[in-house]
Amino acid sequence: MKGITKSGFEYEVDDNVINNMELIDALVDIQNGSTGAVSDLLNCMFDKAQKKRLYNHVREESGRVPMDKCLIECTEIIQAAGEAGKN
């Protein structure tokens, strides 16, 4: 599945990205307050190169990669994957 998020991040993820129990576990952990699970989520969704592109996409002038912006991008991609699975 290919797409572009609202902020302009171009991605390509496996069509079955949301059918991965490790991804679900990471989402539950994030919902339960585990910020460390964000890294697990990203690793479930992207290969190294694409994760680096995401980081560069959301990187601030200071060089910092904001976790909340990464989560926004991931949420949008997961929602798009869910919608694609319904069609």
HUMO-V541815 format. One record per residue. N is the residue number from 1. RES is the residue in one letter. SS is DSSP state (~ for helix, > for strand, _ for the rest). PHI is phi in whole degrees, -180 to 180 (none if undefined). D_LAST is the distance of its C-alpha to the last C-alpha in whole Angstrom. Layout:
# HUMO-V541815
N_RES_SS_PHI_D_LAST / N_RES_SS_PHI_D_LAST
This chain:
# HUMO-V541815
1_M___none_13 / 2_K_>_-115_15 / 3_G_>_-173_16 / 4_I_>_-135_18 / 5_T___-75_19 / 6_K___-58_21 / 7_S___-84_24 / 8_G___102_24 / 9_F___-77_23 / 10_E_>_-89_21 / 11_Y_>_-133_20 / 12_E_>_-142_18 / 13_V___-129_17 / 14_D___-58_16 / 15_D___-57_12 / 16_N___-98_13 / 17_V___-56_15 / 18_I___-85_14 / 19_N___-99_15 / 20_N___-127_19 / 21_M_~_-61_22 / 22_E_~_-66_24 / 23_L_~_-66_21 / 24_I_~_-61_21 / 25_D_~_-58_25 / 26_A_~_-64_25 / 27_L_~_-63_23 / 28_V_~_-64_25 / 29_D_~_-61_29 / 30_I_~_-63_28 / 31_Q_~_-62_27 / 32_N___-88_31 / 33_G___100_32 / 34_S___-87_33 / 35_T___-68_32 / 36_G___-64_33 / 37_A_~_-72_29 / 38_V_~_-61_28 / 39_S_~_-63_29 / 40_D_~_-61_28 / 41_L_~_-59_24 / 42_L_~_-62_25 / 43_N_~_-69_26 / 44_C_~_-73_23 / 45_M_~_-92_21 / 46_F___-129_23 / 47_D___-81_26 / 48_K_~_-57_29 / 49_A_~_-66_29 / 50_Q_~_-71_26 / 51_K_~_-63_27 / 52_K_~_-64_30 / 53_R_~_-63_28 / 54_L_~_-62_27 / 55_Y_~_-57_30 / 56_N_~_-67_32 / 57_H_~_-65_29 / 58_V_~_-98_30 / 59_R_>_-58_34 / 60_E___-87_36 / 61_E___-55_39 / 62_S___-71_41 / 63_G___98_39 / 64_R___-74_38 / 65_V_>_-108_34 / 66_P___-71_33 / 67_M_~_-61_31 / 68_D_~_-64_29 / 69_K_~_-70_28 / 70_C_~_-62_26 / 71_L_~_-64_25 / 72_I_~_-61_23 / 73_E_~_-63_22 / 74_C_~_-63_20 / 75_T_~_-60_19 / 76_E_~_-63_17 / 77_I_~_-67_16 / 78_I_~_-64_15 / 79_Q_~_-62_13 / 80_A_~_-65_11 / 81_A_~_-65_10 / 82_G_~_-65_9 / 83_E_~_-66_7 / 84_A_~_-65_5 / 85_G_~_-69_5 / 86_K_~_-78_4 / 87_N___-82_0
